Amino acid sequence: MEENVIKELDTLKGMLNNWKKGFLSWASPDGDNEYVLLEFREEIHNQLFPYVTRLLETEHLSHPEATEFMDYCFSQVEDLRDQLNKVDTNESKKEV
């Protein structure tokens, strides 16, 4: 993989992490945060997937590299789920 593509993917990861922080701020203490995860997943699908697909089509990424990157992106949805569960748990403890 070319150096400029590596830098581009790192930039996209940074952007993804910023989105995740933003979506974490949407957390509802009542524990019903499934909509947050759906919105985050949709953002990845609508914004990052087409970009990575284009990098694949233009042969800047191999299929395994593109798959690995998208796996990372969607793993961040599960990471956000874990973080939201911790927020729910922390809020529940405060209420008791």
RAVENNOR-V950218 format. One record per backbone hydrogen bond with DSSP energy under -0.5 kcal/mol. NH is the residue of the N-H (numbers start at 1). CO is the residue of the C=O. E is the energy in kcal/mol with one decimal. If there is no record, write none. Layout:
nh:NH co:CO e:E
nh:NH co:CO e:E
//
This chain:
nh:6 co:2 e:-2.1
nh:7 co:3 e:-2.4
nh:8 co:4 e:-1.9
nh:9 co:5 e:-2.6
nh:10 co:6 e:-2.3
nh:11 co:7 e:-2.2
nh:12 co:8 e:-2.2
nh:13 co:9 e:-2.3
nh:14 co:10 e:-2.2
nh:15 co:11 e:-2.3
nh:16 co:12 e:-2.6
nh:17 co:13 e:-2.4
nh:18 co:14 e:-1.9
nh:19 co:15 e:-2.3
nh:20 co:16 e:-2.5
nh:21 co:17 e:-2.1
nh:22 co:18 e:-2.1
nh:23 co:19 e:-3.0
nh:24 co:20 e:-2.1
nh:25 co:21 e:-1.2
nh:26 co:23 e:-1.4
nh:27 co:24 e:-1.7
nh:31 co:28 e:-1.8
nh:33 co:31 e:-1.3
nh:36 co:33 e:-0.7
nh:37 co:33 e:-1.4
nh:38 co:34 e:-2.3
nh:39 co:35 e:-2.4
nh:40 co:36 e:-2.3
nh:41 co:37 e:-2.7
nh:42 co:38 e:-2.3
nh:43 co:39 e:-2.3
nh:44 co:40 e:-2.1
nh:45 co:41 e:-2.6
nh:46 co:42 e:-3.0
nh:47 co:43 e:-2.5
nh:48 co:43 e:-0.6
nh:48 co:44 e:-1.3
nh:49 co:44 e:-2.2
nh:51 co:47 e:-0.6
nh:52 co:48 e:-2.8
nh:53 co:49 e:-2.6
nh:54 co:50 e:-2.1
nh:55 co:51 e:-2.1
nh:56 co:52 e:-2.1
nh:57 co:53 e:-2.7
nh:58 co:54 e:-2.2
nh:59 co:56 e:-1.5
nh:60 co:55 e:-2.7
nh:61 co:55 e:-1.4
nh:66 co:62 e:-2.6
nh:67 co:63 e:-2.6
nh:68 co:64 e:-2.5
nh:69 co:65 e:-2.3
nh:70 co:66 e:-2.6
nh:71 co:67 e:-2.6
nh:72 co:68 e:-2.0
nh:73 co:69 e:-2.4
nh:74 co:70 e:-2.7
nh:75 co:71 e:-1.8
nh:76 co:72 e:-1.1
nh:76 co:73 e:-0.8
nh:77 co:74 e:-0.7
nh:78 co:74 e:-1.0
nh:79 co:75 e:-2.0
nh:80 co:76 e:-2.4
nh:81 co:77 e:-2.2
nh:82 co:78 e:-2.3
nh:83 co:79 e:-2.3
nh:84 co:80 e:-2.8
nh:85 co:81 e:-2.3
nh:86 co:82 e:-1.8
nh:87 co:83 e:-2.0
nh:88 co:84 e:-2.5
nh:89 co:85 e:-2.5
nh:90 co:86 e:-2.8
nh:91 co:87 e:-2.7
nh:92 co:88 e:-2.3
nh:93 co:89 e:-2.1
nh:94 co:90 e:-1.6
nh:95 co:91 e:-1.6
nh:96 co:92 e:-1.0
//
